[in-house]
């Protein structure tokens, strides 16, 4: 995708991106369906068959990931970049390392049995709602950092670890 500039020059590759999106999402749905049926306890299989279905699910998920990238490539040129939600997502993307660690840390603290252990008490819907709320909190915090023109703390730390001569700066400088 990157070598052919499919996403950076999406206007030139709309037909190919559309095809990738439709085919990839179809593969992901078909590949994920057997595992969903097993997960719903509607289909009992041997451990080997279940492992094979999980492998198919993972491989079809790669096609789904490429499909969603193609879909976002199609949506990118038509999205209003000044919309609040888009600006908040861009802010999150600029601080992806910080908020990846934030999300994982919060999930472990809230759901893990070694911490609060809510994962053992919540149904899968409750766990999903918890994850969505954590992600929305991350989006809000990232937007707040963007408003204050601050970089993510882990991005600053990584930059400092890579270049020890540079002093850590939380404030962004305009290039």
PyMOL commands that set and color helices and strands:
alter all, ss='L'
color gray80, all
select helices_A, chain A and resi 10-12+14-39+47-76+84-94+96-111+118-120+124-147+153-162
alter helices_A, ss='H'
color red, helices_A
deselect
rebuild
show_as cartoon
